Amino acid sequence: MKNSKGFSLIELLLGIFLTGIIVITFFPIINTSLNNIYLAKEKVLMLLEIESIIERIKAYDYLDQNEYIFDMKIEDLINILCSADNISIILPLDNDDMAYEYSCKIYKKNRGDQIWELSVELKHGKNTKIKEMDVITIIFAPTKGGMNN
């Protein structure tokens, strides 16, 4: 009887030791995987924000004047973009209090009378591994009445 109790204790200690080695081996793998999932989420959120900005510019209607991109009315943004062949705007205009999670630089270049090349660069306000993301697209210039000629 005494011998089997000592043998059970050795089995238990050996089992705990092997379980510890397995946990120590897989813990960094799990931690790295969770970190990569977080980075992928941040990347997707930034891409969705950029796509939202581009779509709001593409779908702009001069009749709807209550829409904003960050702290600037879309109407004002479109008027500024229409004012020059090559122009860049940094939004939000006033981000001293860090009210917005991202800052955005919109660069517009004319590709013809009615065609714009838009480059939208989004920068993260916090310290993250993904600092910025940039999307370039070609769109028709918005016209009054929402119809492109």
ROBA-404521 format. One record per atom (N, C-alpha, C): residue number from 0; x negated, y, z; atom name. Coordinates in steps of 0.2 Angstrom, whole numbers. Atoms other than C-alpha are relative to their C-alpha. Last residue first. Example, Ala and Ser with C-alpha at 12.3 -4.5 7.8 and 13.67 -1.06 7.14 Angstrom:
BEGIN
     i       x       y       z   at
     1       4      -6      -1    N
     1     -68      -5      36   CA
     1       4       5       3    C
     0      -4      -6       0    N
     0     -62     -22      39   CA
     0      -4       6       0    C
This chain:
BEGIN
     i       x       y       z   at
   148      -1       0       7    N
   148     114     319    -339   CA
   148      -5      -4      -4    C
   147       6      -2       4    N
   147     114     314    -321   CA
   147       1       0      -7    C
   146       1       3       7    N
   146     130     316    -312   CA
   146      -6       1      -3    C
   145       2       7      -1    N
   145     131     320    -293   CA
   145       0      -4      -7    C
   144      -6       4       2    N
   144     142     336    -296   CA
   144      -2      -8       0    C
   143      -6      -2      -3    N
   143     126     346    -297   CA
   143       6      -5      -2    C
   142      -3      -6       4    N
   142     111     336    -302   CA
   142       6       2       3    C
   141      -7      -1      -2    N
   141      99     324    -292   CA
   141       2       7      -4    C
   140      -1      -6      -4    N
   140      83     320    -302   CA
   140       7       1       2    C
   139      -3      -6       3    N
   139      83     303    -308   CA
   139       1       5       4    C
   138      -7      -1      -1    N
   138      71     291    -298   CA
   138       2       6      -5    C
   137      -2      -5       5    N
   137      54     284    -299   CA
   137       7       0       0    C
   136      -5       2       5    N
   136      47     275    -284   CA
   136       2       6      -5    C
   135      -1      -4       6    N
   135      32     275    -273   CA
   135       5      -3      -4    C
   134      -4       2       5    N
   134      32     268    -255   CA
   134       1       5      -6    C
   133      -1      -4       6    N
   133      19     271    -242   CA
   133       4      -4      -5    C
   132      -3       3       5    N
   132      18     264    -224   CA
   132       1       4      -6    C
   131      -4      -3       5    N
   131       8     270    -209   CA
   131       2      -5      -6    C
   130       0      -7      -1    N
   130       0     266    -193   CA
   130       4       3      -5    C
   129      -2      -3       7    N
   129       4     248    -192   CA
   129       1       7       1    C
   128       5       2       5    N
   128      -7     242    -177   CA
   128       2       2      -7    C
   127      -2       7       2    N
   127       3     253    -165   CA
   127      -5      -2      -5    C
   126       6       4       2    N
   126      -1     269    -156   CA
   126       2      -8      -1    C
   125       3       4      -5    N
   125      15     278    -157   CA
   125      -6      -3      -2    C
   124       2      -4      -5    N
   124      21     291    -169   CA
   124      -4      -3       6    C
   123      -3       2      -6    N
   123      22     279    -184   CA
   123      -3       5       5    C
   122       5       1      -5    N
   122      18     287    -201   CA
   122       3      -1       7    C
   121      -3       0      -7    N
   121      30     285    -215   CA
   121      -6      -1       4    C
   120       5       3      -5    N
   120      24     290    -233   CA
   120       3       1       7    C
   119      -2      -1      -7    N
   119      37     293    -246   CA
   119      -5      -4       4    C
   118       5       4      -5    N
   118      30     295    -264   CA
   118       2       1       7    C
   117       0      -2      -8    N
   117      43     301    -276   CA
   117      -4      -5       3    C
   116       3       5      -4    N
   116      41     301    -295   CA
   116      -1       2       7    C
   115       5      -2      -6    N
   115      54     312    -302   CA
   115      -3      -7       2    C
   114       3       6      -3    N
   114      64     310    -319   CA
   114      -5       3       5    C
   113      -5       3      -5    N
   113      76     323    -326   CA
   113      -3      -6       4    C
   112      -5      -5      -2    N
   112      65     335    -336   CA
   112       4      -3       6    C
   111      -4      -2       5    N
   111      50     323    -336   CA
   111       5       5       2    C
   110       2       4       5    N
   110      39     314    -324   CA
   110       3       1      -7    C
   109      -4       1       6    N
   109      39     327    -311   CA
   109      -3      -4      -5    C
   108       3      -2       6    N
   108      30     324    -295   CA
   108       4      -1      -6    C
   107      -4       1       6    N
   107      37     323    -278   CA
   107      -4       3      -6    C
   106       3      -4       6    N
   106      28     320    -262   CA
   106       4      -2      -6    C
   105      -3       1       6    N
   105      38     316    -246   CA
   105      -4       4      -5    C
   104       2      -5       5    N
   104      28     315    -230   CA
   104       3      -2      -6    C
   103      -1       2       7    N
   103      37     307    -215   CA
   103      -3       5      -5    C
   102       1      -6       4    N
   102      34     307    -196   CA
   102       0      -2      -8    C
   101       4       0       6    N
   101      41     292    -186   CA
   101      -1       8      -3    C
   100       5       6       0    N
   100      48     289    -169   CA
   100      -5       1      -6    C
    99      -1       5       5    N
    99      57     306    -168   CA
    99      -6      -5       0    C
    98      -7       3       0    N
    98      59     317    -153   CA
    98       1      -5      -5    C
    97       0       7       2    N
    97      40     319    -152   CA
    97       7      -3       1    C
    96      -3       3      -6    N
    96      42     336    -142   CA
    96       0      -8      -2    C
    95       4      -2      -6    N
    95      31     345    -155   CA
    95       2      -5       6    C
    94       1       6      -4    N
    94      40     337    -170   CA
    94      -4       1       6    C
    93       2      -2      -7    N
    93      47     353    -178   CA
    93       0      -7       4    C
    92       3      -7       0    N
    92      48     351    -197   CA
    92      -3       2       7    C
    91      -4      -5      -2    N
    91      51     332    -196   CA
    91      -4       7       0    C
    90      -6       0      -4    N
    90      46     330    -210   CA
    90      -2      -5       6    C
    89       1       4      -5    N
    89      31     334    -221   CA
    89       6       1       5    C
    88      -3      -3      -6    N
    88      35     341    -238   CA
    88      -1      -5       6    C
    87       0       4      -5    N
    87      25     339    -254   CA
    87       3       3       6    C
    86      -1      -3      -7    N
    86      27     347    -270   CA
    86       0      -5       5    C
    85       3       4      -5    N
    85      23     344    -289   CA
    85       0       4       7    C
    84       2       7       3    N
    84      34     351    -302   CA
    84      -3      -5       5    C
    83       7       0       3    N
    83      41     365    -291   CA
    83      -1      -7      -3    C
    82       3      -6       1    N
    82      58     371    -284   CA
    82      -7       0      -4    C
    81      -2      -2       7    N
    81      68     355    -287   CA
    81      -4       7      -1    C
    80       3       5       4    N
    80      60     347    -271   CA
    80       1       3      -8    C
    79       8      -1       0    N
    79      63     363    -261   CA
    79      -3      -5      -5    C
    78       1      -7       2    N
    78      82     363    -266   CA
    78      -8       1      -1    C
    77      -1       0       7    N
    77      83     344    -263   CA
    77      -2       7      -4    C
    76       5       4       3    N
    76      76     346    -246   CA
    76       0       0      -7    C
    75       6      -4       0    N
    75      88     361    -242   CA
    75      -6      -4      -3    C
    74      -1      -5       5    N
    74     103     350    -247   CA
    74      -6       5      -1    C
    73       2       3       7    N
    73      96     335    -238   CA
    73       1       6      -5    C
    72      -6       1       4    N
    72      97     346    -222   CA
    72      -2      -3      -7    C
    71      -1      -5       6    N
    71      81     345    -212   CA
    71       6      -3      -4    C
    70      -3      -6      -2    N
    70      78     338    -195   CA
    70       2       5      -5    C
    69       4      -2      -6    N
    69      75     319    -199   CA
    69       4       7       2    C
    68       5       5       0    N
    68      84     317    -216   CA
    68      -5       3       6    C
    67       6      -2      -2    N
    67     101     326    -214   CA
    67      -5      -6      -1    C
    66       5       5      -1    N
    66     118     325    -221   CA
    66      -7       2       1    C
    65       1       1      -7    N
    65     131     338    -218   CA
    65      -5      -6       1    C
    64       5      -4      -2    N
    64     132     346    -235   CA
    64      -2      -1       7    C
    63       1       2      -7    N
    63     142     334    -245   CA
    63      -6       3       3    C
    62      -6      -2      -4    N
    62     147     343    -261   CA
    62       0      -2       7    C
    61       0      -7      -2    N
    61     130     343    -268   CA
    61       6       2       4    C
    60      -5      -3       3    N
    60     129     324    -268   CA
    60       1       7       2    C
    59      -2      -6      -2    N
    59     113     315    -265   CA
    59       6       3      -4    C
    58      -7       0       0    N
    58     113     297    -269   CA
    58       2       7       2    C
    57      -3       2       7    N
    57      95     297    -275   CA
    57       7       1       0    C
    56       2      -5       5    N
    56      89     307    -260   CA
    56       3      -2      -6    C
    55      -4      -6      -2    N
    55      99     297    -247   CA
    55      -2       5      -5    C
    54      -7       1       2    N
    54      92     281    -256   CA
    54       4       6       2    C
    53       0       0       7    N
    53      74     287    -254   CA
    53       7      -1      -3    C
    52       2      -7       3    N
    52      76     291    -236   CA
    52       1       0      -7    C
    51      -6      -4      -2    N
    51      85     274    -232   CA
    51      -1       8      -2    C
    50      -5       1       5    N
    50      71     265    -241   CA
    50       7       4       1    C
    49       2      -3       7    N
    49      58     273    -231   CA
    49       5      -1      -5    C
    48      -1      -7       0    N
    48      68     269    -215   CA
    48      -2       4      -6    C
    47      -7      -2       0    N
    47      70     251    -220   CA
    47       1       8       0    C
    46      -3       0       7    N
    46      52     250    -224   CA
    46       7       1      -1    C
    45       3      -5       3    N
    45      47     256    -206   CA
    45       2       0      -8    C
    44      -3      -6      -2    N
    44      59     244    -198   CA
    44      -2       6      -4    C
    43      -6       0       3    N
    43      52     230    -209   CA
    43       4       6       2    C
    42       1      -1       7    N
    42      34     234    -204   CA
    42       7       0      -3    C
    41       2      -7       1    N
    41      39     235    -185   CA
    41      -1       2      -8    C
    40      -6      -4      -1    N
    40      48     218    -186   CA
    40      -1       8      -1    C
    39      -5       1       6    N
    39      33     210    -195   CA
    39       6       4       1    C
    38       2      -4       6    N
    38      22     217    -181   CA
    38       4       0      -6    C
    37      -1      -7      -2    N
    37      33     210    -167   CA
    37      -3       5      -6    C
    36      -7      -1       1    N
    36      33     193    -176   CA
    36       2       7       2    C
    35      -1      -1       7    N
    35      14     194    -177   CA
    35       7       1      -2    C
    34       2      -6       2    N
    34      13     197    -158   CA
    34       1       1      -8    C
    33      -4      -5      -3    N
    33      24     183    -154   CA
    33      -2       7      -2    C
    32      -6       1       4    N
    32      13     171    -165   CA
    32       6       6       2    C
    31       1      -2       7    N
    31      -2     177    -157   CA
    31       6       0      -4    C
    30       0      -7      -1    N
    30       5     174    -139   CA
    30      -2       3      -7    C
    29      -7      -3      -1    N
    29      11     157    -145   CA
    29      -1       7       1    C
    28      -3       1       6    N
    28      -7     152    -151   CA
    28       7       3       0    C
    27       2      -5       5    N
    27     -15     160    -136   CA
    27       3      -1      -7    C
    26      -2      -7      -2    N
    26      -4     149    -125   CA
    26      -3       5      -4    C
    25      -6      -3       4    N
    25      -6     133    -134   CA
    25       2       7       1    C
    24       2       0       7    N
    24     -24     128    -128   CA
    24       6       3      -4    C
    23       5      -5       1    N
    23     -21     134    -110   CA
    23      -2       0      -8    C
    22      -3      -6      -1    N
    22      -5     124    -109   CA
    22      -5       6      -2    C
    21      -4      -1       6    N
    21     -13     108    -116   CA
    21       3       7       0    C
    20       4      -1       6    N
    20     -27     110    -104   CA
    20       4       1      -6    C
    19       4      -7       0    N
    19     -16     113     -89   CA
    19      -4       1      -7    C
    18      -5      -5       2    N
    18      -5      98     -94   CA
    18      -3       7       0    C
    17      -1       1       7    N
    17     -21      87     -94   CA
    17       6       5      -2    C
    16       6      -2       4    N
    16     -26      93     -77   CA
    16       1       0      -7    C
    15       0      -7       0    N
    15      -8      91     -70   CA
    15      -6       3      -4    C
    14      -5      -2       4    N
    14      -8      73     -76   CA
    14       1       8       0    C
    13       2       1       7    N
    13     -25      69     -69   CA
    13       5       3      -5    C
    12       5      -5       1    N
    12     -20      76     -52   CA
    12      -2       0      -8    C
    11      -3      -7      -1    N
    11      -4      66     -52   CA
    11      -5       5      -2    C
    10      -4      -1       6    N
    10     -13      50     -58   CA
    10       3       7       0    C
     9       4      -1       5    N
     9     -26      53     -44   CA
     9       4       0      -7    C
     8       2      -7      -1    N
     8     -12      55     -31   CA
     8      -5       1      -6    C
     7      -5      -4       2    N
     7      -4      39     -37   CA
     7      -2       7       0    C
     6       0       1       8    N
     6     -20      29     -36   CA
     6       5       5      -3    C
     5       6      -3       3    N
     5     -22      35     -18   CA
     5       0       0      -8    C
     4      -2      -8      -1    N
     4      -4      30     -14   CA
     4      -6       4      -2    C
     3      -5      -3       6    N
     3      -7      13     -23   CA
     3       1       7       2    C
     2       4      -1       6    N
     2     -23       9     -12   CA
     2       5       3      -5    C
     1       5      -6       0    N
     1     -14      12       4   CA
     1      -3       1      -6    C
     0      -4      -6       0    N
     0       0       0       0   CA
     0      -4       6       0    C
